[in-house]
């Protein structure tokens, strides 16, 4: 029996940047989603994750992948306001949509960060075309690893069941034969 991954929780966003309309997971159905949770004062986010997100945004077709940023502020609240974020996004030329995670006063952690059980920033969350949570990575992740996972999601592949060597069509006993031209 195949157990499907859980649906990704909807985002609790108070304000959006770089998009004319608010984004929802429901509206993004049919596309894979690479959600980057970041803070503008997080060194790993600025040095690695945000440039990585910009590369994903540039490389993958928009109809197959939505790259979305989520500003998840859990410290230095006074410094990381939406006005400061607007200037940051402009200065760093961030091209993809970015939402500001909502605080509700119940916790120092914003709501979406809590709903996704994130440990900090940067956190990559990968969501499949049906809106199911497929992978989450806290901290830096290698470009090739992230790109492979995103490519698999855009093609509808199952990240939980990687192919073993020899499982591809035309393969047996750990060797793969070239298709004969007919």
Secondary structure by P-SEA (a helix, b strand, c coil): ccccccccccccccccccccccccccccccbbbbbbbbbcccccccccaaaaaaaaaaccccccbbbbbbbccccccccccaaaaaaaaaaaccccbbbbbbbcccccccaaaaaaccccccbbbbbcccccccccccccccaaaaaaaaaaaaaccccccccccccccccccccccccccc
